Amino acid sequence: MTIISSRPKSSPGRIDRDDPSVLPRDARLALYRWMLKIRRVEERVQALYPEGDMRCPTHFSIGQEAVAAGAQFLVSPGATP
């Protein structure tokens, strides 16, 4: 099986800031802040859950914060974390 990458071999993993499809820096920072906030809240809930004050089942998405942050960004692009 051959996998073809669209990235140039000279700059693997680098962001081409001149590429119009790249999000502006402030948008990338906003996404990062959303992901960080989601992670911190979920870690706190996970730490408090064993105390028994929360009597409902929880589902954590730790490691999948980008999905929620990206959806929030698309639904309300002006929102801030």
N, C-alpha and C positions, 0 to 999 in steps of 0.2 A: 504494500500500500504506500502511495506517495502522498505526502501532504504538501500543498503549495501555500506558502505564506505570501501575503501582499506586502510585508515589511521589507524594506531594503536591507540587505545583509550587512551593510556598513554601519547601520545604527539600530541594532536590535533593542526593542523596549523603549526607545527614546520618543518623546513627543515632539512632533514637528509643529511648532507654534505658528507657522505661516499657513498651515493647512486650515482652510475655512471650516472643516468638519470638527475640529478640536474645540472643546468647550473653553470659554474664557477662564482665566485664573480664578476670578471671584465665584464663578459657578462651580468649579472643581472644589474650591474651599468650602462652599456651602454644602455640597454633597458629602464631603469628608466630615464636616461638623454634624450633619444629620446622622451619619453612620456611627460616629463616636458617641453621640447622645443616645442612640438606640442601644448600643452595646453597654454603656454605663447603666442605663435603666434596667436592662435585662439582667445584668450581673448583680445589681442591687436586689431585684425581685428574687433572683435565684438564691441569694444569701439569706434573705428574710423568710422565704417560704417554709423552711423547716421549723420555724418558731410557732407555726400553727395559726397565726392570725389571718392568713388567707385560706379560705375554705373552698377555693375553686381550683379546678385543674388549670395548669398553665402550659403553654407551649412556647419554647424559646427558639428564636431564630439566630442564635449566636453563630456567626460565620456567614450569615446570609443578609447582613445589614444593607448591602448595596442594592438589593432588590427593593426593599422598602424605601430607601433613600431615593432611588431612581424613580420609583412610582410617585412619590411625593413631589419630586422635582418637576415631573411632567404634568401632574394634576394642578399644582399651584407654584409656578416658577418663581414668583416673587416672595414666597414664604421663606422665612429664615429660621434656623434651628434655635 
